[in-house]
Amino acid sequence: MRALVAGTVGEPADVLRLESRPVPTPEAGQALIRVTATPIHASDLHVLRGRYGFSPAFPTVGGHMECVGRIEALGPDTEGLKVGERVVAVAVPAVPGPPVAGTWQEYLVADQHRLLPVPDSLSDSSACQLAVNPLTALLLVTRELDVQPGEWLLQTAAGSTVGRLVIQLARHLGIPTINVVRRRAAVEEIKALGGDEVICTEDEDLVARVAEIAGPAGVRKATDCVAGPVGAQVSQALAPGGEVVVYGALSTHRQTDPAALTIPLQARSVIYETKAVRGFWLNRWFGTAAPAQALRTLSEVRGLVTDGVMTIPQGRPFPVERFTEAIAFAEEPAHGAKPLLVFEDGRAEGDS
């Protein structure tokens, strides 16, 4: 089989090679999946650079997030699945937890509790992106922050994939959103998507605008995917006792200096107004959630996507042989579509 393998830590385009490897054999409680499509996430590239929250043993097959494919074979005592069934394989390593096979390969073995059947009505492009961004959006809104209908939710990076999914989910749940974007050109797009209020940091003061929208006390619930000074401003905009969950650091993606990977919080605000700033990382959620709980939550995500509540943006397929083009596309600013590595005929099912 073909596998995209990184021999060592480094820039993905430099260290990845397309190799021929034996097809693995599933053991008890496992299934062999023939992969049809798997995305390239920014976090996948950071893993290879050694700049993510975990580091696999090298050499390693790339892709430590998700894929879609069909079950080719079942190991002994594997229950609830059948050969030929179309499934999403969740390859997010639990922290703490055992290693998980990378998805950038033609065949992979996965534990049965990491496999979610998906209907054929869901395109490969949507299915292979089901288990990371939509799951993150659902967990942030309903579990981490438990935002209630009618309660303001403030979020940064509203134009990101997770940000757009949060807007759709919040609208479905009756939660009004205040959405922060960097560019004035993005404002109308976010409003058209269903964002109730939009703040553009290009020419607006975040803290002042939140006070105008939600009142002088501010908001009690917020998510941040930017960190840096913007993350600090979100903390300032919180009401006393409010909380912000930080799940990304887009402002630091090109940073290599650890001292730059910060959120400059105001100590007086944190102490005297008892505001809380805490992190969320999907890998640690998988490390604490029971396998049955994780599958139930993924099933909830699958229902929201198949029902059209959350729409996953169409990916752009690249045959695995063109992985260098796919990586370059992933690195382009504001590239829009998620690059997908595809096997078979070089198209993700459902793409035109």
C-alpha positions as CSV (number, residue, x, y, z in Angstrom):
1,M,0.0,0.0,0.0
2,R,1.0,3.6,-0.4
3,A,1.8,5.6,2.8
4,L,3.0,9.1,3.3
5,V,5.8,8.9,5.9
6,A,7.9,11.5,7.7
7,G,11.3,10.1,8.5
8,T,12.1,12.8,11.1
9,V,10.9,16.1,12.6
10,G,11.0,18.9,10.1
11,E,9.2,20.9,7.5
12,P,6.5,18.6,6.0
13,A,7.4,19.2,2.4
14,D,11.0,18.3,3.2
15,V,10.6,15.2,5.4
16,L,7.5,13.5,3.9
17,R,8.1,10.6,1.4
18,L,5.5,8.4,-0.4
19,E,6.5,4.8,0.5
20,S,5.3,1.3,-0.2
21,R,4.4,-0.6,3.0
22,P,2.7,-3.9,3.8
23,V,-1.1,-3.8,4.4
24,P,-1.5,-4.2,8.2
25,T,-3.6,-6.9,9.8
26,P,-6.4,-6.1,12.3
27,E,-6.2,-7.8,15.7
28,A,-9.0,-8.4,18.2
29,G,-11.4,-5.5,18.4
30,Q,-10.0,-3.9,15.3
31,A,-10.9,-3.3,11.7
32,L,-8.9,-2.8,8.6
33,I,-10.0,0.4,6.7
34,R,-9.4,1.2,3.1
35,V,-9.0,4.9,3.2
36,T,-10.7,7.0,0.5
37,A,-10.1,10.6,1.8
38,T,-8.2,12.2,4.7
39,P,-7.7,15.9,5.3
40,I,-4.6,17.9,5.9
41,H,-5.1,20.0,9.1
42,A,-2.8,22.7,10.3
43,S,-2.3,20.6,13.4
44,D,-1.1,17.7,11.3
45,L,1.7,19.8,9.9
46,H,2.6,21.1,13.4
47,V,2.9,17.6,14.6
48,L,5.5,16.9,11.9
49,R,7.3,20.2,12.8
50,G,7.5,19.1,16.5
51,R,5.4,22.1,17.5
52,Y,2.2,20.4,18.7
53,G,1.1,19.1,22.0
54,F,2.3,15.5,21.4
55,S,5.1,14.0,19.3
56,P,4.8,10.6,17.6
57,A,7.7,8.2,17.2
58,F,9.5,8.8,14.0
59,P,9.4,7.6,11.3
60,T,5.6,8.1,11.3
61,V,2.7,8.0,8.9
62,G,1.3,11.6,8.7
63,G,-2.3,12.5,9.5
64,H,-3.1,12.3,13.2
65,M,-6.7,13.4,13.0
66,E,-9.4,11.7,10.8
67,C,-10.3,9.9,7.6
68,V,-13.2,8.1,5.8
69,G,-13.1,4.7,4.2
70,R,-14.7,1.3,4.0
71,I,-14.1,-1.7,6.2
72,E,-12.0,-4.2,4.3
73,A,-11.6,-6.8,7.1
74,L,-12.4,-7.4,10.8
75,G,-10.2,-8.8,13.5
76,P,-11.5,-11.4,15.9
77,D,-14.2,-10.4,18.4
78,T,-14.8,-7.1,16.6
79,E,-18.5,-6.2,17.2
80,G,-21.0,-3.8,15.8
81,L,-19.3,-3.4,12.4
82,K,-19.4,-5.2,9.1
83,V,-17.1,-5.6,6.1
84,G,-18.0,-3.1,3.4
85,E,-19.4,-0.6,5.8
86,R,-18.4,3.0,5.3
87,V,-16.9,4.6,8.4
88,V,-15.1,7.6,9.8
89,A,-11.9,6.6,11.6
90,V,-11.0,9.0,14.4
91,A,-7.2,9.1,14.6
92,V,-6.9,11.8,17.3
93,P,-4.4,10.4,19.8
94,A,-5.8,10.4,23.3
95,V,-3.5,12.2,25.8
96,P,-2.8,10.3,27.9
97,G,-3.3,7.2,25.8
98,P,-1.7,4.8,23.3
99,P,-0.5,5.8,19.9
100,V,-3.0,5.8,17.0
101,A,-2.2,5.0,13.3
102,G,-1.8,7.9,11.0
103,T,-4.4,8.4,8.3
104,W,-2.2,9.4,5.4
105,Q,-2.0,5.8,4.1
106,E,-4.1,3.6,1.8
107,Y,-5.0,1.1,4.6
108,L,-5.1,1.5,8.3
109,V,-6.0,-0.5,11.3
110,A,-8.3,1.2,13.9
111,D,-9.9,0.1,17.2
112,Q,-13.7,-0.5,16.9
113,H,-14.4,2.3,19.4
114,R,-12.6,4.7,17.1
115,L,-14.9,4.0,14.1
116,L,-18.2,5.7,13.3
117,P,-20.5,4.4,10.5
118,V,-21.6,7.2,8.2
119,P,-24.4,7.2,5.6
120,D,-23.7,7.2,1.9
121,S,-25.7,10.4,1.6
122,L,-22.7,12.2,3.3
123,S,-20.0,12.9,0.8
124,D,-16.4,11.7,1.4
125,S,-15.4,15.4,1.7
126,S,-17.8,16.0,4.6
127,A,-17.3,12.6,6.2
128,C,-13.5,12.8,6.4
129,Q,-13.8,16.2,8.3
130,L,-16.5,15.1,10.7
131,A,-14.5,14.1,13.8
132,V,-12.4,17.2,14.5
133,N,-13.9,20.6,13.7
134,P,-17.6,19.9,14.1
135,L,-16.9,17.9,17.3
136,T,-14.8,20.7,18.7
137,A,-17.6,23.2,18.0
138,L,-20.2,21.0,19.7
139,L,-18.0,20.4,22.7
140,L,-17.1,24.1,23.1
141,V,-20.6,25.4,23.0
142,T,-22.5,22.6,24.9
143,R,-20.0,20.9,27.2
144,E,-17.1,23.2,27.9
145,L,-19.2,26.4,28.3
146,D,-22.7,25.1,28.5
147,V,-24.1,28.2,26.8
148,Q,-27.8,28.6,27.3
149,P,-30.4,29.8,24.8
150,G,-30.5,33.6,24.8
151,E,-27.0,33.9,26.5
152,W,-24.3,35.8,24.5
153,L,-21.4,33.8,23.2
154,L,-18.3,35.8,22.2
155,Q,-15.8,34.1,19.8
156,T,-12.7,35.0,18.0
157,A,-11.6,33.6,14.6
158,A,-15.2,33.6,13.5
159,G,-14.2,33.0,9.9
160,S,-12.3,29.8,10.7
161,T,-13.9,26.4,10.1
162,V,-14.7,25.9,13.8
163,G,-15.9,29.5,14.1
164,R,-18.4,29.1,11.2
165,L,-19.6,25.8,12.7
166,V,-20.1,27.5,16.1
167,I,-22.3,30.2,14.4
168,Q,-24.5,27.5,12.8
169,L,-24.8,25.4,15.9
170,A,-25.5,28.5,18.1
171,R,-28.2,29.7,15.8
172,H,-29.8,26.2,15.9
173,L,-29.7,26.3,19.7
174,G,-31.0,29.9,20.1
175,I,-27.7,31.3,21.3
176,P,-26.8,34.8,20.0
177,T,-23.2,35.3,19.0
178,I,-20.6,38.1,18.9
179,N,-18.1,37.2,16.3
180,V,-14.6,38.7,16.0
181,V,-12.8,38.9,12.6
182,R,-9.6,40.5,11.4
183,R,-10.8,41.9,8.1
184,R,-13.6,44.3,7.2
185,A,-14.3,42.2,4.1
186,A,-15.4,39.3,6.3
187,V,-18.1,41.1,8.2
188,E,-21.0,40.7,5.8
189,E,-20.0,37.1,5.1
190,I,-20.3,36.3,8.8
191,K,-23.6,38.1,9.2
192,A,-24.9,36.2,6.2
193,L,-23.9,32.9,7.8
194,G,-26.0,33.8,10.9
195,G,-23.7,35.7,13.1
196,D,-25.7,38.2,15.2
197,E,-23.0,40.7,15.8
198,V,-19.6,41.1,14.2
199,I,-16.5,43.0,15.5
200,C,-13.7,43.8,13.1
201,T,-10.4,44.3,14.9
202,E,-9.0,46.0,11.8
203,D,-10.8,49.2,12.7
204,E,-12.8,48.5,15.9
205,D,-12.0,48.3,19.6
206,L,-13.0,44.8,20.8
207,V,-13.6,45.6,24.4
208,A,-15.6,48.8,23.7
209,R,-17.8,47.1,21.0
210,V,-18.6,44.1,23.3
211,A,-19.7,46.6,26.0
212,E,-21.9,48.4,23.4
213,I,-23.5,45.1,22.3
214,A,-23.9,43.1,25.5
215,G,-23.9,46.0,28.0
216,P,-21.1,47.4,30.3
217,A,-20.9,44.2,32.3
218,G,-19.7,42.3,29.2
219,V,-20.3,38.6,28.4
220,R,-20.0,35.6,30.6
221,K,-19.0,33.0,27.9
222,A,-16.3,33.2,25.2
223,T,-14.1,31.0,23.1
224,D,-10.7,32.1,21.7
225,C,-8.6,30.6,18.9
226,V,-6.2,33.5,18.4
227,A,-4.4,34.0,21.8
228,G,-1.9,36.9,22.0
229,P,-3.3,40.4,22.5
230,V,-6.7,39.5,21.0
231,G,-7.1,36.7,23.6
232,A,-6.2,39.2,26.3
233,Q,-8.9,41.6,25.0
234,V,-11.5,38.8,25.1
235,S,-10.6,38.3,28.8
236,Q,-11.0,42.1,29.4
237,A,-14.5,41.9,27.7
238,L,-15.7,39.2,30.1
239,A,-18.2,40.0,32.9
240,P,-17.0,39.4,36.4
241,G,-17.0,35.6,36.9
242,G,-17.0,35.0,33.2
243,E,-14.9,32.4,31.4
244,V,-13.0,32.1,28.1
245,V,-12.0,28.7,26.7
246,V,-8.8,28.9,24.6
247,Y,-8.6,26.2,22.0
248,G,-6.1,27.6,19.5
249,A,-3.3,30.2,19.0
250,L,-3.6,31.4,15.4
251,S,-1.6,34.5,16.2
252,T,1.4,32.3,17.1
253,H,1.4,29.8,14.3
254,R,4.5,31.2,12.7
255,Q,6.2,31.7,16.0
256,T,9.1,29.5,17.2
257,D,10.0,31.6,20.3
258,P,8.2,30.1,23.3
259,A,8.2,33.6,25.0
260,A,5.9,34.8,22.1
261,L,3.3,32.1,22.7
262,T,1.5,34.1,25.4
263,I,-1.8,35.7,26.4
264,P,-1.0,38.9,28.3
265,L,-3.7,38.9,30.9
266,Q,-4.5,41.7,33.4
267,A,-3.8,40.3,36.9
268,R,-6.3,42.7,38.6
269,S,-9.0,41.5,36.3
270,V,-8.3,37.8,36.9
271,I,-8.0,38.3,40.7
272,Y,-10.7,40.9,41.6
273,E,-13.2,40.0,38.9
274,T,-12.5,36.2,39.2
275,K,-12.4,35.7,35.5
276,A,-11.4,32.3,34.3
277,V,-9.1,31.5,31.3
278,R,-8.7,27.8,30.6
279,G,-7.7,25.6,27.7
280,F,-9.4,23.0,25.6
281,W,-7.6,20.4,23.5
282,L,-9.4,17.6,21.7
283,N,-6.7,15.1,22.4
284,R,-7.1,15.6,26.2
285,W,-10.9,15.2,25.8
286,F,-10.3,11.8,24.2
287,G,-7.9,11.0,27.0
288,T,-10.7,11.6,29.6
289,A,-13.9,10.6,27.8
290,A,-14.9,7.0,28.0
291,P,-14.9,5.3,24.6
292,A,-18.7,4.9,24.7
293,Q,-19.2,8.6,25.6
294,A,-16.9,9.6,22.7
295,L,-18.9,7.6,20.2
296,R,-22.2,8.9,21.5
297,T,-20.9,12.5,21.1
298,L,-19.6,11.7,17.6
299,S,-23.0,10.2,16.7
300,E,-24.5,13.5,17.9
301,V,-22.2,15.4,15.5
302,R,-23.0,13.0,12.7
303,G,-26.7,13.8,13.2
304,L,-26.2,17.5,13.2
305,V,-24.2,17.3,10.0
306,T,-26.5,14.9,8.1
307,D,-29.5,17.1,9.2
308,G,-27.8,20.2,7.8
309,V,-27.5,22.0,11.1
310,M,-23.8,22.2,10.6
311,T,-22.4,22.4,7.1
312,I,-18.8,21.3,6.6
313,P,-17.1,23.3,3.8
314,Q,-16.3,21.4,0.7
315,G,-12.7,20.1,0.6
316,R,-10.3,20.2,-2.3
317,P,-9.1,16.7,-3.2
318,F,-5.5,16.0,-4.2
319,P,-4.3,12.5,-5.2
320,V,-1.8,11.3,-2.6
321,E,1.0,11.4,-5.2
322,R,0.5,15.2,-5.3
323,F,1.0,15.6,-1.6
324,T,3.5,18.5,-2.0
325,E,0.9,20.5,-3.9
326,A,-1.7,19.7,-1.1
327,I,0.7,20.8,1.6
328,A,1.5,24.1,-0.3
329,F,-2.2,24.7,-0.6
330,A,-2.7,24.1,3.1
331,E,0.0,26.7,3.9
332,E,-1.6,29.4,1.7
333,P,-3.2,32.2,3.7
334,A,-7.0,32.2,3.5
335,H,-6.9,29.2,1.2
336,G,-10.6,28.4,2.0
337,A,-11.1,24.8,1.2
338,K,-9.5,22.1,3.2
339,P,-7.0,20.0,1.2
340,L,-7.9,16.3,1.2
341,L,-5.5,13.5,0.3
342,V,-7.5,11.0,-1.7
343,F,-6.8,7.5,-2.9
344,E,-8.4,5.5,-5.7
345,D,-9.3,7.8,-8.6
346,G,-8.1,11.0,-7.1
347,R,-11.6,12.4,-6.3
348,A,-13.4,12.6,-3.0
349,E,-16.8,11.0,-3.3
350,G,-19.5,13.7,-3.8
351,D,-17.1,16.2,-5.4
352,S,-17.6,17.6,-8.8
